[in-house]
Amino acid sequence: MTTAGIPSITLNDGTSIPQFGLGVWRVPPEDTAAVVRTALEAGYRHVDTAQMYRNETGVGQGIRDAGVAREDVWVTTKLAGADHGYERARRALDASLRRLGTGYVDLYLIHWPGRDGDVDTWRAFESLRDDGRARSIGVSNFGEAQIDLLVDRTGTVPSVNQIELNPRIPQESLRAYHRRAGIATESWAPLAEGALLRDRTIGRIAQARGRTPAQVVLRWHLQHGFVVIPKSVNPTRVRENIDITDFELSADDMAAIDALGRNR
């Protein structure tokens, strides 16, 4: 458990990832350190960045500014498309580690599938895991066939697939595949970039529960067993988002939210 009471999920490689974290997509580099520090002070212990976000330096600075031990924070970064390939992927992580100011990341993801099937890139990821520079390795925005190719050619199943997932884009088929393969599902754009905050069903449940719409949607993600990484630069919302461990959505609530995707 994290200091905020957030549960962890054990991945297929035996590591444990906090189920709730801070995403820093579109956080300006000059604001990232302050946002990360605010989140860590609020109890977050998981930060998700990427090379293409250009804010890895701010993530590392924010962790240091918060005074939280590096080993107590789960840090994810992702490989940019221009750096696919065995040697390029290895050099790219070294550059990320320099920007982060740390000797390892907890999770390294191939950010988007490449045209070559990514097998050489995935073999580089295996080597980075084996030498300790990445504790866990996974993919982002991959489909079933793309993951099957990696597994068939290397024998290594990704620990995580980070995908666009929210009640309006439920990804039910891909989630079922993840369960069969032992891959953790991680949600990006968990609030549908804010669109769900204006949804009538979400609003009704939030009012009945005395919660914000964002808290209701994020709780839906947790109860489904997803890893979820909402992004906000507003300190109040950063704190509100993680305050979701002291209530539970009912089966009827979950079914009503689930129906948002089926009705689209």
C-alpha positions, 0 to 999 in steps of 0.5 A: 500500500502507498501512504495514501492507502492506494493498493498495488497490483503484482505484475507478471514479473513479481514487481508491485505497481501502485494502482494509482499514479500521476500522469504528466502528459502535456504538463509543461516542462517548467511546471512539472517539478512543482506538480510532481512535488504536490502529488508526492506530498499528497500521497502519490507514489507513482509518476508516469512520464515519457521521452516525448513529453519532454518533462523527464527532468522535471519529474526527477527534480520533483521527486528530489524536491519532495524529499521522498526516497527514490525507491519509494516512488514508481517511475514509468517512462516510455520510448519515443518512436524515433528510437526503436531498434536494439541499440537506439532503445538502449541509448534512449533509456540511458538518456532518460535516466540522465534526465531523471537523475536516477539509475533505473526506472520501474517501468519502461514502455514502448510508447507506440507500435512501430512498423517493424514489429518491434522485436529488436526493440523488445529484445533491447528491453529484455536486456535493460530489464536483465541489467537492472536499468528497467525493473519491469518492461511493457508496451503502450497502445499495442493490440493483440496481434502486436503483443502476440508477435513479441511473445512468439518471437521472444517468449517475454510477455509484457508486464503492462499494456497502457491504453486509452481506456475510460467508461466511454472507451471500455476496450473490453476485448483487449482487457479480456486478452490482457486477463488471459495473457497475465498483462496488467491493464493501465488506463490513459485518458481515464477521464476522457480528457474531461468529457466524463466530468459532464456526463449525467450518469456520472454526475448523478452517482457523484451527487448521491455519493457526495463525491466529485465526478472525477473521483467516481470515474477514477474509483471505477478504474480502481474497482475494475483492477486497472492501473490509472494515471490521471493528469492535473496541474491544479493542486486542489484536483491533484489532491482530490483525485487520490482521495478515493480509497474511503468509498466504494461504488455499488454493483448498480453504480458500476453497471451504470457506468459500464453501460456508458461504453456499450451505449455509444 
